[in-house]
Amino acid sequence: FFIAVTAPTNAQANDVAPTIKPILTSTRSGTQYDGPEYSNVVIETMYDVGLTVLSAESVLKPGGTTVIGLEVSNHGNGPTSATIQLMEAPTSWTYSVRLDGVILETTDINLGVTYTGDSIVQVELLLYVPMTEAAGEFHSVTIGVQPEGEDINLNDNEATIDMITGSVKFPEFNGSI
């Protein structure tokens, strides 16, 4: 036989379930059997992170930094580390993540759970487009976020922003003053 245990919807990762002790009674003879106690039932971590664009410039700045404001949230049942990624961008483009005014060494951020108040983090993605990028080109910039485990809801893991490449001008003065 087997026992199916259903956790409540508000159960948090690594919570321990109450001890289960099966008591079986034969319907034919009325004999009762007390089974061993099971106390190793632990709530599994459910990973679910989301990404929202808070602000974005409409023009990519070749040779400069384009700032995109993001909100990353943890909808899962336990703390997680989430990785912010620039998806399908040209290999010449680079990016970094700024949190509270500090540029992070990696694009990973730690997210707590709702009841601790640190499940939502606002960051800035700093997008560096090389000076050689042609002006006036339209780009769909897609940013994604991935938790450390398998996400149970991929619908809110990416956001796309339509942007155009700005022009870079080098003024030159020919003449005399």
C-alpha positions, 0 to 999 in steps of 0.5 A, a space after each residue: 500500500 502507499 500513502 499520499 500526503 498533500 501539503 497545504 498551499 502555504 507550506 514552505 520549503 524544508 518544512 517537516 510534516 507531522 509524524 505519520 504512524 499507520 494503523 491498519 485494521 483487517 475488515 475480515 478478522 479485526 486484527 490490528 497492525 501498528 506500522 512504524 512511524 515515518 518522520 522524514 517527510 519534508 516539503 519540497 522546494 518549488 521554484 518560481 521566479 518572475 521578472 517585470 520591466 519597471 523602466 527602460 530607455 527607448 534608445 540603445 546608446 552605442 558606446 555607452 550604457 543603456 539602463 533597464 530597471 527590473 523587478 525580480 520576484 520569488 513566488 516559490 515556497 523557499 529562498 532561491 538564487 536567481 540569474 538574470 540573463 540577456 537572451 539572444 543578443 549579439 555576442 558583442 553586447 555585454 551587460 551587468 547588474 546593479 543592485 543598490 548602486 553597486 555593480 555585482 560581480 555576477 548576474 545572480 541575486 538572492 531572493 528570500 520568501 514572502 514572509 521574510 519581506 525580501 522576496 522582491 528585489 529591484 535591480 538595473 540591467 546595464 547594457 553595453 552596446 559597442 560603438 560599431 552598432 549601426 544607428 537606426 536599427 530596431 532590436 527586441 531586447 529580451 531579458 530572462 530570469 532563472 532560479 537555481 532549480 526548475 521553475 514551475 511557471 515559465 510564463 513570467 520569466 522573460 520580458 521583451 523591450 523594443 528599442 532602436 539604436 541611437 546614432 553617435 555623432 562626432 562634431 568637427 569644427 573646420 574654421 577659425 574663431 
